[in-house]
Amino acid sequence: MSTHQTLHKSKRKAGQVTFNRNELRILLNEYSRRVAAGEWRDYAMDFTRDRAVFSVFRHTAEHPLYSIEKSPGKSGRPPLYAVSRGPQRLKQSENLDTVLDAIKSKPRLRTVG
């Protein structure tokens, strides 16, 4: 499914979990920053009845480097976000920015002598 199609609710299947416009802005801003740094090269989005997934790749033909998932909240609760690297879940939260903190680049420290 193309990014263009995901933004049009009329083309979305009923009952599918999706990312809203603000969530997409946050995800694509981080993606753009990481592409500019040469760390990421491609992304994919998958939408099912149970979750929406934004996966990032270092190389197109590889498995995802990271997957950011959104699961719908149950019983009126907010959605739950999680970030995974392969089978390992790195962080889970009701806040997308908090989840992304688990994968944001840390500054590399060098000694100056």
N, C-alpha and C positions, 0 to 999 in steps of 0.2 A: 504494500500500500504506500503510495507516495505521500510526502509531507503535505502537499496541496490537498489531497483527499481527506487527510486527518483533520483539517481545519474546517471542513464543511460538515455540519451535523446531518445534513440531508443524505450524505453518502455513508454515514456511520450506521452500523447495524444496531438494532435496538438491544439495549442491555449491555453494550460493550463499555468497558472502562476505558477512558481516554484521559489525556492530559489537557487541562484547560489552557487558555492563551497565556496566562501568567506563568504557569508551570513550564510551558514550552519556551517562554522567554528566558527563564532561569536556566533551563537545560541547554538551550542553544547558545546562550552567552558563555557558559562554562566550556561548552564544546568549541566555540570559536576561539576562545582564549588558548585552549590546549592545542588546537590546530596551528595557531600562530606560533606557538612554542615548539612545534614539530613533534609533539607527543602523540597526538591522535590524528587519524586520517579519514575515518568513515564512521557512520552511525546507522542504526536501524531502529525502527519502532514497531512494536507488535502490540496488538490490542485483542483481548479476549473478554469473556464475561467475568473472569476472576481478577484480572489485573491488566495494567498497561506497563510496557517495558521499553525503556530507552537504553539501547546497548551501544557502547563505543568500541572501536577497533583501532589497533595500531596499524594493522594491514588488513585489507579487505578480505583476504582468503582465510583469515584466522578465526579462532573462537573469540568472542567478545572479551575485551580487556576488563571492562566493568559493565554491570547491568544495574540500572536504576529502576526500581519497580514502584508502582502505585497500586495499592489494594484499597477497595472501597471501605469506608468506615462502616462498622456494624452498629445497629441500634442508635442511629443518629450521631455517632462519633465521627470526627474528622477522618479523612483518608490516612492510611499508614504508608510511609515511604521506606524503602530499604535499598541499600547499595551492596552489591555482591561482586566478588572477584572469583570467577569460577564457582565452585560449590561453597566457598566461604562467604558468609554474610558478615560484612564489615560493620555496618551500623543500621539501626532502625529507629524511626522517629515519626511523629506526626508533622514535622517541619522539614520541607524539602531542602532548605539551606543547611540545616543541621546535618542531614544525611550526606550532602555534598562535601561537607568539611572533612569527611573521612577519606576523600580522594583528592582533595586540593593539594597542589604541589607545595611542599615545604621548602623554604629557602635552603640552599646548600651553603654550609659554612666552610670557609677556607681560612687557613692561617696566613697572616701577612707577616713577613719577616724581614 
